Amino acid sequence: NHCLEGKSFLVDNQYTLPDSYFLVLLTWLPHFKIDMAPWDNLSRYYKGLLQRDAVQKALREEGRI
């Protein structure tokens, strides 16, 4: 959580492959009943990734939204 403070992405403040993989892992958390609410930076980061056009497109194509 503290590593994401003030950052929108994991590496060099730009979207990179690690962000893609981490997004997949974060989408699994509800399945395991893990709430991100206690980690404000992680929650903000996740919500920001979900707003990306490419992510929205991929989720629509997968039928997840």
Salt bridges, closest charged atoms under 4 A:
GLU61 OE2 - LYS57 NZ 3.30
GLU62 OE1 - ARG64 NH1 3.71
